[in-house]
């Protein structure tokens, strides 16, 4: 079976449900654009079996298309955290308690921001991320000021 799409959401859903349904049939995902490589879904699930269950909630956290994202947390960071053993299996699990979901998500997001003490509440993680955003914003503002000064000096 072949799925024609080049959308990441479709890719993540294929991996998730291939593993969840315990399928064994060959499935590929092909781009509608000519010349791109087909992705072997069965092989990808087998190769990344340890993190496939976590990919769907992780993809939602990294945000794309119609989902908001945390500042500075992209796909690379999310996959790195999953490979490091951080879990998100409680998210989307109807048998998990609210406390378990919040705890797991807080630990994961804390790790993505490099915040070592994940025992703090989500508010601390948010403030840590906000501090990081302000620092990056200040660096950007300083770069803009530098370029403006450079332009002014070239005019005179």
C-alpha positions in Angstrom: 0.0 0.0 0.0 1.2 3.5 -0.8 0.1 6.8 0.7 0.7 9.9 -1.5 1.5 12.8 0.7 4.5 14.9 1.8 2.8 16.3 5.0 4.5 15.6 8.3 1.1 15.3 10.1 0.3 12.3 7.7 3.7 10.8 8.3 3.3 10.9 12.1 -0.2 9.5 11.9 1.0 6.7 9.7 3.7 5.8 12.2 1.4 6.0 15.2 -1.4 3.9 13.8 0.9 1.4 12.1 2.5 0.6 15.5 -0.8 0.9 17.5 -2.6 -1.6 15.1 0.4 -3.9 15.2 0.4 -4.0 11.4 2.9 -6.1 9.4 2.0 -5.1 5.8 4.4 -3.0 3.7 3.3 0.7 3.6 5.2 3.5 1.9 4.6 7.2 1.9 5.5 8.9 -1.3 5.6 12.6 -2.2 3.4 13.9 -4.9 6.5 15.7 -6.3 8.7 13.7 -8.7 12.2 12.6 -7.7 11.7 12.3 -3.9 12.4 9.1 -2.0 9.5 6.9 -0.7 9.5 6.4 3.0 9.1 2.8 4.3 6.6 3.1 7.2 7.1 -0.5 8.4 10.9 0.0 8.4 10.7 3.4 10.1 8.4 2.0 12.9 10.8 -0.9 13.4 13.9 1.4 13.5 12.3 3.9 15.9 10.0 1.5 17.9 11.0 3.0 21.2 9.8 6.5 20.4 6.9 6.0 18.0 4.3 5.8 20.7 5.5 9.2 21.9 5.6 10.9 18.5 2.0 11.9 18.2 1.9 13.9 21.5 5.4 15.2 20.8 4.4 16.4 17.4 1.5 18.3 19.0 3.9 19.9 21.5 6.4 21.0 18.8 3.4 22.6 16.9 2.9 23.1 13.2 0.3 24.1 10.7 -2.8 24.7 12.9 -1.2 24.0 16.3 0.6 26.6 18.4 4.2 25.9 19.4 6.4 26.5 22.4 9.0 29.1 21.5 12.3 27.5 20.6 11.1 23.9 20.7 11.2 22.4 17.2 11.1 18.9 15.8 14.9 18.3 16.4 14.6 19.2 20.1 11.5 17.0 20.5 13.1 13.9 18.8 16.3 14.5 20.8 14.3 14.5 24.1 12.4 11.4 23.1 15.6 9.5 22.2 17.0 10.6 25.6 14.2 8.7 27.3 11.7 11.5 28.1 8.1 10.2 27.9 4.8 11.6 26.8 2.8 8.4 26.8 0.2 9.7 29.3 -0.9 12.4 26.8 -3.9 11.1 24.9 -4.2 8.1 27.2 -7.8 8.1 28.6 -6.7 6.0 31.6 -4.0 8.5 32.7 -4.9 11.0 35.4 -4.7 14.7 34.9 -1.8 14.9 37.4 0.1 12.2 35.5 -0.4 14.0 32.1 0.7 17.4 33.6 3.7 15.9 35.3 4.9 14.1 32.2 4.3 17.2 30.0 6.1 19.5 32.5 9.1 17.2 32.7 9.3 16.9 28.9 8.9 20.7 28.3 11.4 21.4 31.1 13.9 19.1 29.4 13.3 20.8 26.0 14.2 24.1 27.5 17.3 22.6 29.3 15.7 23.2 32.7 17.2 20.6 34.9 14.9 20.6 37.9 11.6 19.2 36.5 10.0 19.0 39.9 8.8 22.5 39.6 5.4 23.4 38.3 4.7 24.3 34.7 4.6 28.0 35.8 8.3 27.9 36.6 9.0 26.2 33.2 7.0 28.9 31.5 8.9 31.7 33.3 12.2 30.0 32.4 11.2 29.9 28.7 10.0 33.5 28.9 13.4 34.6 30.3 15.1 32.8 27.4 12.8 34.5 24.9 13.5 37.9 26.4 17.3 37.2 26.2 16.9 36.2 22.5 14.7 39.3 21.8 17.3 41.6 23.4 20.1 40.0 21.3 17.9 40.6 18.2 17.3 44.2 19.2 21.0 44.8 19.7 21.7 43.3 16.3 19.1 45.6 14.7 20.6 48.7 16.5 24.1 47.7 15.3 22.8 47.4 11.7 21.0 50.8 12.0 24.2 52.4 13.3 26.2 50.8 10.5 23.9 52.2 7.9 24.0 55.7 9.4 27.8 55.6 9.5 27.9 54.7 5.8 25.6 57.6 4.8 28.0 60.2 6.3 
